[in-house]
Amino acid sequence: MKVTGPSGPSASQGARPAKPAGGFSVPSAGAAASTAAAAAAAGVSGVAGVSALMALQGVEDATERRRRAIRRGGGLLDRLDELKLALLGGEAGEGALERLGRSLREERPIDPDPGLNSLLAQIDLRAAVELAKADLRRNAA
């Protein structure tokens, strides 16, 4: 038997019954009922498979949550670096500040590792300090 995809199993070439010489045959009632049942079952199993895949995609495991937290922290460090380069270049760095604020507002996933959480909290604090300093500079001017 050969499985060809979402349409379900089909008989392979060698397993097909030989056609009568007359070219016309009427399938028996049992064969029609089993074909209809198989088609109905294939349709239901296809929907159940898609539902299971959708449910699995919604579940986030610890490694994915950790990966997202590390990616967010790295992005914040990159934004802080952009701001540093802009300020050293004599620019106001408004674009870098906007990107930093946007990155800081992203939700931070909580990781079971307290060391990683502490490090990410320190990165968040540094970004918040830089945003506050920029606000002070704007208000003083």
C-alpha positions as CSV (number, residue, x, y, z in Angstrom):
1,M,0.0,0.0,0.0
2,K,1.3,3.5,-0.9
3,V,0.5,6.7,1.0
4,T,0.3,9.6,-1.4
5,G,-0.5,12.5,1.0
6,P,-3.6,14.1,2.4
7,S,-5.9,12.1,0.2
8,G,-5.0,9.0,2.3
9,P,-3.8,5.6,1.3
10,S,-4.1,4.2,-2.1
11,A,-3.4,0.8,-3.5
12,S,-0.1,0.4,-5.4
13,Q,0.0,-0.4,-9.0
14,G,0.6,-4.1,-8.5
15,A,-2.3,-4.6,-6.0
16,R,-5.1,-3.3,-8.3
17,P,-7.6,-5.9,-9.3
18,A,-7.6,-6.8,-13.0
19,K,-10.4,-5.1,-15.1
20,P,-12.9,-7.4,-16.7
21,A,-12.5,-7.9,-20.4
22,G,-15.9,-6.2,-21.1
23,G,-14.6,-2.8,-19.9
24,F,-17.5,-2.2,-17.5
25,S,-18.1,-3.5,-14.0
26,V,-20.4,-2.6,-11.1
27,P,-18.7,-2.4,-7.8
28,S,-20.3,-4.5,-5.0
29,A,-22.2,-2.7,-2.3
30,G,-19.6,-3.7,0.3
31,A,-16.8,-2.1,-1.7
32,A,-18.6,1.2,-2.1
33,A,-19.4,1.4,1.7
34,S,-15.8,0.7,2.7
35,T,-14.5,3.3,0.2
36,A,-16.9,5.9,1.6
37,A,-15.9,5.0,5.2
38,A,-12.2,5.3,4.3
39,A,-12.8,8.7,2.6
40,A,-14.7,10.0,5.6
41,A,-12.0,8.8,8.0
42,A,-9.2,10.4,5.9
43,G,-11.0,13.7,6.0
44,V,-11.4,13.6,9.8
45,S,-7.8,12.5,10.4
46,G,-6.6,15.3,8.2
47,V,-8.4,17.9,10.3
48,A,-7.3,16.3,13.5
49,G,-3.7,16.4,12.3
50,V,-3.9,20.1,11.5
51,S,-5.5,20.9,14.9
52,A,-2.8,19.0,16.7
53,L,-0.1,20.9,14.7
54,M,-1.7,24.2,15.5
55,A,-1.9,23.3,19.2
56,L,1.8,22.3,19.3
57,Q,2.8,25.6,17.6
58,G,1.1,27.5,20.4
59,V,3.0,25.7,23.1
60,E,6.3,27.3,24.0
61,D,8.9,25.2,25.7
62,A,11.6,26.4,28.1
63,T,14.4,26.4,25.5
64,E,12.3,28.6,23.1
65,R,11.5,31.0,26.0
66,R,15.2,31.2,26.9
67,R,16.1,31.8,23.3
68,R,13.6,34.6,23.0
69,A,14.9,36.2,26.3
70,I,18.5,36.1,25.1
71,R,17.6,37.5,21.7
72,R,15.7,40.4,23.4
73,G,18.7,41.1,25.7
74,G,21.1,41.0,22.7
75,G,18.8,43.4,20.8
76,L,18.8,45.8,23.7
77,L,22.6,45.7,23.9
78,D,22.7,46.4,20.1
79,R,20.4,49.4,20.5
80,L,22.5,50.7,23.4
81,D,25.6,50.4,21.2
82,E,23.8,52.4,18.4
83,L,23.0,55.1,20.9
84,K,26.6,55.2,22.2
85,L,28.0,55.5,18.6
86,A,25.4,58.3,17.8
87,L,26.3,60.3,20.9
88,L,30.1,59.9,20.3
89,G,29.5,61.1,16.7
90,G,27.9,64.3,18.0
91,E,24.4,63.4,17.0
92,A,21.3,63.5,19.2
93,G,20.6,59.9,18.5
94,E,16.8,60.3,18.3
95,G,16.4,57.3,16.0
96,A,18.5,55.1,18.2
97,L,16.5,56.3,21.3
98,E,13.2,55.4,19.6
99,R,14.5,51.9,18.7
100,L,15.8,51.5,22.2
101,G,12.4,52.4,23.7
102,R,10.6,50.1,21.3
103,S,12.9,47.2,22.2
104,L,12.5,47.9,25.9
105,R,8.7,47.8,25.7
106,E,8.8,44.3,24.3
107,E,7.7,41.7,26.8
108,R,10.7,39.9,28.5
109,P,10.2,36.2,28.9
110,I,11.0,34.9,32.4
111,D,13.6,32.2,32.4
112,P,14.0,29.6,35.3
113,D,17.8,30.5,35.5
114,P,18.1,33.3,38.1
115,G,21.5,34.4,36.7
116,L,20.1,35.0,33.2
117,N,17.1,36.8,34.7
118,S,19.4,39.1,36.7
119,L,21.5,39.8,33.7
120,L,18.5,40.7,31.6
121,A,17.2,42.9,34.4
122,Q,20.5,44.8,34.4
123,I,20.3,45.3,30.6
124,D,16.7,46.6,31.0
125,L,17.8,48.9,33.8
126,R,20.7,50.3,31.7
127,A,18.3,50.9,28.8
128,A,15.8,52.7,31.0
129,V,18.5,54.9,32.5
130,E,19.6,55.9,29.0
131,L,16.0,56.8,28.0
132,A,15.6,58.8,31.3
133,K,18.9,60.7,30.6
134,A,17.7,61.5,27.1
135,D,14.4,62.8,28.5
136,L,16.3,65.1,31.0
137,R,18.5,66.4,28.1
138,R,15.3,67.2,26.0
139,N,13.6,68.9,29.0
140,A,16.7,70.9,29.9
141,A,17.1,72.3,26.3
